[in-house]
Structure formats: structure tokens, C-alpha cells
Amino acid sequence: MQPPEIPNAKYTWPVGLIVVGGLAITQGGGAIALGALLIAAGIVMAAAIRNQVEAAEAALAEWKKSHWCIGCSNIREPDWRPPTEAA
């Protein structure tokens, strides 16, 4: 069983939307509403990306906790069995 992967968070699109929205607001007129909409969309996208990363980090922490051996402090595989003593 492989550990969950952390997504590669790229905030390029959200930051781009916020910057373009800010530039649109400075143009005035009808562009103010468009700029506000672009800024809001950028913020929502950034929050969604952050939530995905936090969820993946929580899943990885849970995976590590479920695969941790108390006796030897090592991460173990799910099919791991302790060695049996020869009788």
C-alpha cells in the first residue's frame, strides 16, 4: 500500500486572476465589476487548492500513523508481521 500523494500545488492561475482583476479595476467603468469577479474567482481557486493540499497532508499523516511500529519506531508495510521466535 503506497502512501497518499501530496498534490503539486501551483497558484499560478489564482494569482494571475487576482492580478488581472486588479488591473481591470484600475481601468474603471464596467471593468470594475469584471475585475471584482476575477479577484473573487482567484481567491476561491486559491482556497480550493489549499484545501486539497491540507486534505492530502492529513491523509498522509493518518497513513503514517497507521503504518508506524511502536516497538521499533519504524514505518511498516500493512502486510508486515513481527518475526516469530523459534521454539
Secondary structure by P-SEA (a helix, b strand, c coil): ccccccccccaaaaaaaaaaaaaaaaacccaaaaaaaaaaaaaaaaaaaaaaaaaaaaaaaaaaaaacccccccccccccccccccc
